[in-house]
């Protein structure tokens, strides 16, 4: 599977955050959007294997909802995680870090 370049990851994370803003922060994150978050986080983890925040960022798991259609993570929490991933991606290119 090809990885996204950082600008593409950031673009997609931004779009996901905007989509999640349509839900109340205290609502459970819908599973289809959680799956997108998980995939973007996987790409970011491969891009930033030494970043301490990326190392502890966990993937979302399918959880509550009548049909397992949401996660246990709240929309507000997922949006905050997206912000942290985006900040990690803003760091200078790996070859420029010391």
N, C-alpha and C positions, 0 to 999 in steps of 0.2 A: 504494500500500500504506500503510495507516495504521500509524503508529508506536505502540508501547506507551508508556504513561506510565511514569515512573521506578519507581513502586512495583510495577507489573506486571513490568517488566524485572527488578527485584531479586527478586521472588517466583519468577520462572521460572529465573533464574540460580541461586538458592538450591536449587531443586528439582533442577536439572541437576547441581549439585555433589554433592548427596546421592546421586543416582543413580550418579554416577561413583565415589563412595566404596565402592560394592559391588565394584569391580574393584581388583586390586592396582595400586599407584601406578606400577609399572614396565611395566604392560601397555600395548599400543597402544590408543589411544582408538578405540572402535568407530565406524565411519563414520556410522551413523544418528545417534548422539549428537553427533558432530563437526558434522554438518549443522545440528543445533539450535543448537549453540554459535555457528556462523557466522552464523546468522540473528539471534540475540540480539546478537552483536557489531555487526552492521550497524546495528541499531536504536540501540545505544548510541553508535556513531560519529556517527550523525545527531543524536543528542541532545547530544553533547559534542564538536563539531567542533574546538574549540580545546584540548582536553585533550591534553597531550603523550604520555601513556601510551596513550590511545586512538588517537592518530595512528600510533604504531608497532606497535600490536597487529595482527597479521596473521591472516587467516582460515586455517583448517586445510585441508589438501589431502588428497584421497584418496591413500592410499599402499599400505603393505604389507598382507599378508594374501593368502591363496590366491585370493580372489575380489575383491580390492580392497575388502575389507569393514572396513578400519581405516585410520587415518592413521599418519603417521610420528611424530606427537606422542604422548607418553606421558600416561597418565591423570593422573599427579601434576602434570605440567606444565599440562595443561588446567585442573585444579582451581586451580592457582596463578593462572592467567590470569583465571579466573572471579572470584577474590578481588580482583584488581586492577580489573576492570571494575566490580564492586560498590562498591569504595572510590571510584572516580571518580564513580559515580552518587550517592554520599552527599553530595557537595559541594553547597553551597547552590544554589538555583535560579539560572539564568543571569542574571536581572535583578538579583540580589543580589550578584553577584560584582563585584569592582572590578579 
